[in-house]
Amino acid sequence: MTPAERARRVPTQVAALALGVTEGTIRQWAHRGRITRYGTARRATYDLDELAELVRGSRP
C-alpha cells in the first residue's frame, strides 16, 4: 500500500460523520460487505473513495 492510499483512509468515527450515520452503522455495513474494512483488529479504517461511491449510489 502506498502512502497516498493510506492517506485516503479514515477511522470509523470520521466515516460515520462523513456519511451522516452512526459508527455502529459503519461497522454493520463493513460486516455485511457493503464497505471494505481496513486496518487492524483494534483500529478500523475505511477508504474515502469507497465511501463517496456509496453516497453517490454506485455501490450495491
C-alpha positions as CSV (number, residue, x, y, z in Angstrom):
1,M,0.0,0.0,0.0
2,T,1.3,3.4,-0.9
3,P,1.4,6.4,1.5
4,A,-1.3,8.0,-0.8
5,E,-3.6,5.1,-0.4
6,R,-3.1,5.1,3.4
7,A,-3.9,8.8,3.5
8,R,-7.3,8.2,1.8
9,R,-8.4,6.1,4.8
10,V,-10.3,7.4,7.8
11,P,-11.3,5.9,11.2
12,T,-14.8,4.7,11.9
13,Q,-15.8,8.0,13.6
14,V,-14.8,10.1,10.6
15,A,-16.5,7.7,8.2
16,A,-19.7,7.9,10.2
17,L,-19.6,11.7,10.3
18,A,-18.9,11.9,6.5
19,L,-22.0,9.8,5.8
20,G,-24.2,11.1,8.5
21,V,-24.7,7.7,10.2
22,T,-23.7,6.2,13.4
23,E,-20.4,4.3,14.0
24,G,-22.5,1.2,14.6
25,T,-24.0,1.5,11.1
26,I,-20.5,1.8,9.6
27,R,-19.5,-1.4,11.4
28,Q,-22.6,-3.2,10.3
29,W,-22.0,-2.2,6.7
30,A,-18.5,-3.5,6.9
31,H,-19.6,-6.7,8.5
32,R,-22.2,-7.2,5.7
33,G,-19.6,-6.5,3.0
34,R,-21.2,-3.2,1.9
35,I,-17.9,-1.4,2.5
36,T,-14.4,-2.6,3.0
37,R,-12.8,-2.5,6.4
38,Y,-9.0,-1.9,6.6
39,G,-6.7,-1.6,9.5
40,T,-6.0,-3.8,12.5
41,A,-8.3,-5.7,14.9
42,R,-8.3,-2.7,17.2
43,R,-8.3,0.2,14.7
44,A,-10.6,0.0,11.6
45,T,-10.2,2.4,8.7
46,Y,-12.3,3.0,5.7
47,D,-11.5,4.3,2.2
48,L,-12.8,7.8,1.4
49,D,-13.3,7.0,-2.3
50,E,-15.4,3.9,-1.4
51,L,-17.5,6.0,1.0
52,A,-18.0,8.6,-1.7
53,E,-19.2,5.9,-4.1
54,L,-21.6,4.7,-1.5
55,V,-23.1,8.2,-1.1
56,R,-23.4,8.5,-4.9
57,G,-25.3,5.3,-5.0
58,S,-22.9,3.5,-7.3
59,R,-22.3,0.6,-4.8
60,P,-24.9,-2.1,-4.2
